[in-house]
Amino acid sequence: METSVKKEIKTLQVNKKAYFNYSVLEDLEAGISLAGTEVKSLRAGKFSFVDSYIKIDNGELWLVGFTIQPYEKGSIFNHQSDRNRRLLVHRQEIKRLKRKVEEKGLTLIPTKVYLKGNLVKVQVSLCRGKALHDKRDAIKERDLDRQSKREAKEYRF
């Protein structure tokens, strides 16, 4: 007897700064190894992507600079807020990502944290840094889009 259970996906936070500073080439879903109170803080939205990146060390992916604030109702068993956290990915994926990062000078950045069922997942993106003129183009395009939406809204009434 097969039961198809859909795992509900709830996005906790998206790293908008990463999409501005980098052009995303590829995305990968990874699990994250967490302590008990870290999960509760994540569910409450008490975390930050600021200057976080992913490094490959000894055949493992490590999330560096990802801050999860201590759980407010935690006791002496509360977690350390700025420790490196291991990402759970298949070994073949890690080897493939390592080759791309070493050969092409790309960077691994966490772009999204979400709940899939009751598991916390991180979207890891393989990125290339944008030049200053590319960022200016993105700002110009965003402003033009915003302006056209505003004009369309005014035209309707």
Helices and strands as residue ranges (DSSP letters): E 9-14, H 16-21, E 22-32, H 36-43, E 47-48, E 53-57, E 60-64, E 67-68, E 85-88, H 91-104, E 107-116, E 119-129, H 132-156
